[in-house]
Amino acid sequence: MSDLAYASATELLQLMDRGEVTSRRLLELYLDRVEKFNRDINAIVYFEIDAALDRADRADEARARGERWGILHGLPMTVKDTNQMAGWPTTYGDQADADWRPRKSSALINRLIDAGAIIFGKTNVPLHSADYQTFNSIYGSTRNPWDLTRTPGGSSGGSAAALAAGLTPVEFGSDIAGSIRFPAHFCGVFGHKPTHGILSDEDNARRGSRTRSDLSTLGPLARSVADLELLLDLLAGTEGPAAKAWKLELPKPRATRLRDFRVGLIETSDLAPIDSEYGEAISSFVQKLEQSGATVQRGAHPSFDHSEAHDAYIKMLRGLGSGRMSDAEFEEASGIAAGLSPADNTYRAKLRRAQTQTHRSYIAAEEVRARLSDEWARFFDAFDILLGPVTLSAAYPVDEKTERVDRKILVSGRMVDYNDQLFWGGYSTMPSLPVTTIPIGTLPNGLPVGINIIGPYLEDRTTLAFAREASQIAKFIPPPGYS
């Protein structure tokens, strides 16, 4: 049954259509695995089991009558805590929202349900969904199935851990600073950060908030590229008032065979150097691509200044987060920012300046962003995709005692600022580009690593097409001990 637990959603749907397995049997399989493995991982933190079993039975009865609710008919799955489901908690790991249960589901959750999905649980997130570790005071700590002493990433850490452990076939997360990409990389699964705006966030605003971020996007995680494409095809499109006038039609992929893609490669950055062993894994994977017919031009990437880009991203990201600060917290941050030396370029200083910046400062960051987007567009006139690191290293040991701004992680034998990871999170977020993250193998210590496939604006099908071909070289493999 471990083979069935690790089958792709696409395969499971075919099995159900052929009558080789029922929806209830699949759901019971995942629930059995949850009972066996979830205690240590703590990936899935909220369940609606009775309702899910009832819906599975109804799905099986409908299929027996020749009825089909949609393309996900009878498929069990979980979703990230931050997705609103009517009557279910949506906490963001925050005690203030521990008991909040929205009255209606988000537009995309309704799309999943209308397509026949059976959502049986929610997966864990860090506090405010804002960390590369996944822990909070409501549900506790989520650990990486590959090594329980290490983080699964964040903020979609519960999503990726559940997939890697075979507790769910697909997941639905979100990303503003690597929150889909980092967990996929740390846990050895697939993820897709869509072009911003092609998946609707209608009816999914956090409690007490009505504004929407043009940095954040929802997106799928899975154990295969086919499943990423399945969910993207279902979920991409307009909802709400925009649906009265707009229709989304994504471009076809620029190529479908490895040898036909024009591929660039960025291997590291002086601003955020990656771990040497991770760099070797990327080089090895690129060599395999070339042996399979791909032509990869090393060192070909947009030529903008990384420091300027990163500073602008921090201003936008942390400026956005300041909206949820209390008056007292804002006044405290303002006092700290006012006392900073102009020469202080630490992350802590950048954070306080961003939280208390003027509107003029924020608009200046937007201007940088627009200029960088033009640089990316010029790059994609000559190339179809850009390969690059997901972050600095493989999954690192959990550190839940040190404040985030003060944490350190080990990279190439030395301790570096934990927040340096934000560079790679923002690299393709600022210009709103689609990114597909795929696993490329394991390091000598046994931990999985991945690579980002970055594509042109609105050309999500191009990154997914390349990922589909490239994933024949490095497929998902289950972590040891979860058969």
C-alpha positions in Angstrom: 0.0 0.0 0.0 3.0 2.4 0.3 3.1 2.5 -3.5 -0.5 3.6 -3.5 0.2 6.2 -0.8 2.9 7.7 -3.0 1.0 7.5 -6.3 0.4 10.8 -7.9 -3.1 12.4 -7.8 -3.3 11.9 -11.6 -2.6 8.2 -11.2 -5.1 7.9 -8.3 -7.9 9.5 -10.3 -7.2 7.1 -13.1 -7.3 4.1 -10.7 -10.7 5.3 -9.3 -12.1 5.8 -12.8 -11.1 2.2 -13.6 -12.7 0.9 -10.4 -9.4 -0.4 -9.0 -9.7 1.6 -5.8 -12.4 3.6 -4.1 -12.4 7.1 -2.7 -13.1 5.8 0.7 -10.2 3.3 0.5 -7.8 6.1 -0.4 -9.0 8.3 2.4 -8.7 5.5 4.9 -5.2 4.8 3.6 -4.1 8.4 4.2 -5.8 8.4 7.6 -4.0 5.2 8.6 -0.7 6.8 7.6 -1.6 9.9 9.5 -2.1 7.7 12.6 1.2 6.1 12.0 3.5 9.0 11.0 1.9 12.3 11.8 2.6 12.3 15.5 6.3 12.9 14.9 6.0 15.1 11.9 3.0 17.1 13.0 2.2 18.2 9.4 -1.6 17.9 9.4 -3.0 19.8 12.4 -6.7 19.9 11.8 -9.1 17.2 10.6 -12.8 16.9 9.6 -12.8 13.1 9.3 -16.5 12.2 9.6 -17.5 14.7 6.9 -14.7 13.5 4.7 -15.6 9.9 5.0 -19.3 10.7 4.2 -18.3 12.7 1.2 -16.0 9.8 0.0 -18.9 7.4 0.3 -21.1 9.8 -1.7 -18.3 10.1 -4.3 -18.1 6.4 -4.7 -21.9 6.0 -5.0 -22.0 8.8 -7.6 -19.2 7.2 -9.6 -21.1 3.8 -9.5 -24.1 5.6 -11.1 -21.8 7.0 -13.8 -21.8 10.5 -12.4 -18.6 12.6 -12.2 -18.5 15.8 -10.1 -15.4 17.1 -11.8 -11.7 16.4 -12.6 -10.8 15.7 -8.9 -13.8 13.4 -8.3 -13.3 11.6 -5.0 -9.7 12.7 -4.5 -8.7 13.1 -0.8 -6.3 16.0 -0.1 -5.3 18.6 2.4 -4.7 22.4 2.3 -2.6 24.9 4.1 -4.1 26.5 7.2 -4.2 29.9 5.6 -6.9 28.8 3.1 -10.3 29.7 4.2 -12.8 26.9 4.5 -16.3 27.6 5.9 -16.5 26.5 9.5 -12.9 25.4 9.7 -10.2 27.3 11.7 -8.0 29.7 9.8 -5.4 30.6 12.3 -2.1 31.8 10.7 -0.6 30.2 13.8 -1.8 33.2 15.8 -3.5 32.6 19.2 -5.7 35.7 18.4 -7.3 33.7 15.6 -7.2 30.3 17.1 -11.0 30.1 17.3 -11.9 32.0 14.2 -13.9 30.1 11.7 -14.9 31.9 8.5 -18.5 31.7 7.4 -17.6 31.1 3.7 -14.9 29.3 1.8 -12.5 31.1 -0.5 -13.1 31.0 -4.3 -10.3 28.6 -4.9 -11.3 26.2 -2.1 -14.8 26.2 -3.7 -13.2 25.3 -7.0 -11.4 22.4 -5.5 -14.6 21.2 -3.8 -16.8 21.7 -6.9 -14.2 19.7 -8.9 -14.8 16.8 -6.5 -11.9 17.0 -4.1 -12.4 15.7 -0.5 -10.5 18.0 1.8 -10.0 16.1 5.0 -7.5 18.3 6.9 -5.4 21.4 7.1 -1.6 21.6 7.4 0.6 23.6 9.7 2.2 27.1 9.3 4.5 29.4 11.2 3.2 32.3 13.2 1.7 34.8 10.7 2.8 32.4 8.0 6.0 34.3 8.1 9.1 32.0 8.6 11.2 29.4 7.0 10.5 27.1 10.0 7.0 25.9 10.8 5.9 26.2 14.4 3.3 28.1 16.4 1.8 28.1 19.9 -1.5 26.7 18.7 -0.4 23.5 16.9 3.3 23.2 17.8 6.2 22.3 15.6 6.3 20.6 12.2 9.4 18.6 11.4 11.0 17.4 8.2 10.3 13.7 7.4 13.9 13.3 6.1 15.3 14.3 9.5 13.1 15.1 12.4 15.7 17.5 13.8 15.4 19.7 10.8 12.9 22.2 9.4 10.5 21.3 6.6 10.7 25.0 5.5 7.9 27.5 5.7 5.5 28.9 5.5 4.0 25.9 3.6 6.0 23.6 5.8 3.1 21.4 6.8 2.1 21.0 3.2 5.5 19.8 2.0 6.1 17.5 5.0 2.7 15.9 4.5 3.4 15.2 0.8 6.9 13.8 1.5 5.6 11.5 4.2 2.8 10.2 1.9 -0.1 11.6 4.1 -1.8 13.4 1.2 -1.5 13.3 -2.6 -1.5 17.0 -3.4 -1.5 20.2 -1.4 -2.4 23.9 -1.8 -0.2 26.5 -0.3 0.9 30.1 -0.8 4.2 32.0 -1.4 5.4 35.6 -0.8 9.1 35.0 0.1 9.7 31.3 -0.9 6.8 29.7 1.1 6.1 27.1 -1.6 9.6 26.9 -3.1 11.6 26.5 0.1 9.5 23.7 1.6 9.4 21.8 -1.7 13.2 22.1 -1.8 13.7 21.1 1.9 11.3 18.1 1.6 12.1 16.8 -1.9 8.7 17.5 -3.5 7.5 19.7 -6.3 6.0 23.2 -6.1 4.8 25.9 -8.4 4.7 29.6 -7.5 2.4 31.0 -10.2 2.6 34.4 -11.9 1.0 36.8 -9.5 -2.7 37.3 -10.2 -3.5 34.2 -12.2 -4.9 32.4 -9.2 -7.6 34.4 -7.4 -7.4 35.3 -3.7 -11.1 36.2 -3.7 -12.6 35.6 -0.2 -9.3 34.6 1.2 -8.1 37.7 2.9 -6.8 37.3 6.4 -9.2 38.1 9.2 -9.3 41.9 9.8 -7.6 42.7 6.4 -9.1 43.7 3.1 -6.0 44.8 1.2 -4.3 42.4 -1.1 -0.5 42.0 -1.7 0.9 42.0 -5.2 3.8 39.9 -3.8 1.8 37.0 -2.5 0.3 34.2 -4.6 -1.4 30.9 -3.9 -0.1 27.8 -5.6 0.1 23.9 -5.6 2.5 21.5 -4.2 2.7 17.8 -5.3 4.9 14.8 -5.9 4.8 15.2 -9.7 4.7 17.9 -12.3 1.6 16.4 -13.8 -0.2 17.1 -10.5 1.0 20.7 -10.5 -0.4 21.1 -14.0 -3.7 19.4 -13.0 -4.3 21.9 -10.2 -3.1 24.9 -12.1 -5.4 24.1 -15.0 -8.3 23.9 -12.5 -7.6 26.9 -10.4 -6.1 29.5 -12.8 -8.6 32.2 -13.8 -10.6 35.1 -12.6 -13.1 35.2 -9.7 -15.2 37.9 -8.1 -15.9 41.3 -9.8 -13.1 40.8 -12.4 -14.8 37.7 -13.8 -17.5 39.9 -15.3 -15.0 41.2 -17.8 -11.7 39.3 -17.8 -10.8 35.8 -19.0 -7.4 34.2 -18.5 -5.7 32.3 -21.3 -2.1 31.4 -20.5 0.3 31.1 -23.4 1.4 27.7 -24.6 4.9 26.6 -23.5 7.7 28.0 -25.6 9.1 24.5 -26.0 8.3 20.9 -25.0 11.6 19.1 -25.4 14.7 19.7 -23.3 16.9 20.4 -26.4 14.6 23.1 -27.6 14.7 25.3 -24.5 17.1 28.2 -24.3 18.3 27.8 -20.7 20.3 30.2 -18.5 21.8 29.3 -15.2 22.6 31.4 -12.1 24.6 29.3 -9.7 25.1 31.7 -6.7 25.2 35.3 -5.7 27.9 37.3 -3.9 25.1 38.7 -1.8 23.8 35.3 -0.7 26.3 32.6 -1.5 24.9 29.1 -1.5 26.4 26.0 0.3 29.2 24.3 -1.6 27.6 20.9 -1.5 24.3 22.3 -2.7 26.2 24.0 -5.5 27.8 20.7 -6.5 24.3 19.1 -6.6 23.1 21.8 -9.0 26.2 21.3 -11.2 25.7 17.6 -11.3 22.0 18.0 -12.2 22.9 20.5 -15.0 25.4 18.0 -16.4 22.6 15.4 -16.5 20.4 17.9 -18.3 23.1 18.5 -20.9 23.7 14.7 -21.3 19.9 14.5 -22.0 20.2 17.1 -24.8 19.6 20.4 -23.1 21.9 23.4 -23.8 22.6 25.4 -20.6 24.5 28.6 -20.7 26.2 29.1 -17.3 26.4 32.6 -16.0 23.5 33.8 -18.2 21.1 35.7 -16.1 19.6 39.2 -15.7 22.4 41.7 -15.0 20.8 43.9 -12.4 22.5 44.8 -9.1 21.6 42.2 -6.5 22.0 44.5 -3.5 19.7 47.1 -4.9 17.1 44.5 -5.8 17.2 42.9 -2.4 17.0 46.2 -0.5 13.9 47.1 -2.6 12.3 43.7 -1.9 12.9 44.0 1.9 11.3 47.5 1.8 8.2 46.1 0.0 7.9 42.8 2.0 8.5 44.2 5.5 6.7 47.4 4.7 3.7 45.4 3.8 3.9 43.5 7.1 3.9 46.7 9.1 0.2 47.0 8.5 -0.5 44.5 11.2 1.6 46.1 13.8 -0.1 47.7 16.8 0.4 51.4 17.4 2.7 50.6 20.3 4.8 48.2 18.2 5.0 50.8 15.4 6.1 53.5 17.8 8.8 51.3 19.2 10.0 50.4 15.8 10.0 54.0 14.8 12.2 54.9 17.8 14.6 52.1 16.9 14.8 53.2 13.3 15.4 56.8 14.2 18.4 55.8 16.3 20.1 53.7 13.7 23.4 54.7 12.2 23.2 55.3 8.4 26.1 52.8 8.1 24.1 50.0 9.8 23.2 47.6 7.0 22.2 44.6 9.1 18.9 42.8 8.5 17.6 44.1 11.8 18.2 47.6 10.7 16.7 47.0 7.3 13.6 45.5 9.0 13.0 48.5 11.2 13.5 51.0 8.4 11.1 49.1 6.2 8.5 48.8 8.9 8.5 52.6 9.4 9.5 53.9 6.0 7.7 56.8 4.3 5.4 56.4 1.4 8.0 58.0 -0.8 10.5 55.3 0.2 8.0 52.6 -0.7 7.3 54.2 -4.1 11.1 54.3 -4.8 11.2 50.6 -4.2 8.4 50.1 -6.6 10.4 52.1 -9.2 13.3 49.7 -8.7 10.9 46.8 -9.1 9.6 48.2 -12.4 13.1 48.6 -13.7 14.1 45.1 -12.7 11.0 43.7 -14.4 12.2 45.3 -17.6 15.6 43.6 -17.1 13.9 40.3 -16.7 11.8 40.8 -19.8 14.9 41.6 -21.9 16.6 38.4 -20.5 13.6 36.3 -21.6 13.8 37.7 -25.1 17.0 35.7 -25.4 16.2 32.8 -23.0 13.2 30.7 -22.2 13.9 29.8 -18.6 16.5 30.5 -15.9 17.7 27.8 -13.5 18.8 28.8 -10.1 19.2 27.9 -6.4 16.0 27.8 -4.3 17.8 29.1 -1.2 21.2 28.9 0.6 21.3 25.2 1.6 19.5 22.0 2.3 17.2 21.9 5.4 18.9 23.1 8.5 18.4 22.1 12.2 15.3 23.5 13.9 16.0 26.6 16.1 12.7 27.7 17.7 14.3 29.5 20.7 16.3 32.3 18.9 14.3 35.3 17.6 14.2 35.1 13.8 16.2 38.3 13.2 19.1 36.8 15.3 19.2 33.3 13.9 22.2 31.8 12.1 22.5 28.8 9.8 25.5 26.8 8.6 26.5 27.4 5.0 29.8 26.0 3.6 31.2 25.5 7.1 30.4 29.0 8.5 27.5 30.5 10.3 25.6 33.1 8.2 22.6 35.3 8.8 19.4 33.3 8.6 17.7 36.2 6.8 20.1 36.0 3.9 17.7 33.4 2.5 15.3 36.2 1.7 17.4 37.2 -1.3 16.6 34.0 -3.1 13.0 34.2 -2.0 12.6 37.7 -3.4 14.8 37.1 -6.6 11.8 36.1 -8.7 9.0 37.3 -6.4 9.7 41.0 -7.0 9.0 40.7 -10.8 6.0 38.4 -10.3 7.5 35.6 -12.3 6.3 32.0 -12.4 8.7 29.5 -10.7 8.5 25.7 -10.7 10.6 24.0 -8.0 11.7 20.4 -8.6 13.8 17.9 -6.6 17.2 17.2 -8.1 18.6 14.6 -5.7 20.2 14.3 -2.2 23.3 15.6 -0.6 26.0 13.3 1.0 24.2 13.7 4.3 21.0 12.3 2.7 19.0 15.5 2.6 17.0 16.4 -0.5 17.6 19.6 -2.5 15.8 21.2 -5.5 16.2 23.8 -8.2 14.1 26.7 -9.3 12.9 26.9 -12.9 12.1 30.6 -13.5 10.1 31.7 -16.5 8.7 34.8 -18.2 5.8 36.7 -16.8 2.5 34.8 -17.4 4.3 31.9 -19.0 3.7 29.4 -16.3 3.2 26.6 -18.9 6.8 27.1 -20.0 8.4 26.4 -16.6 6.0 23.5 -16.1 6.9 22.0 -19.5 10.6 22.2 -18.8 10.0 20.8 -15.3 8.1 17.9 -16.8 11.0 16.9 -19.0 13.6 17.6 -16.4 11.9 15.6 -13.7 12.6 12.4 -15.7 16.2 12.9 -14.6 15.5 13.5 -10.9 12.2 12.2 -9.6 10.5 12.4 -6.2 11.8 9.7 -3.8 10.2 9.0 -0.4 12.2 9.7 2.7 13.5 6.6 4.4 11.2 4.9 6.9 7.8 5.9 5.4 6.9 2.9 3.4 
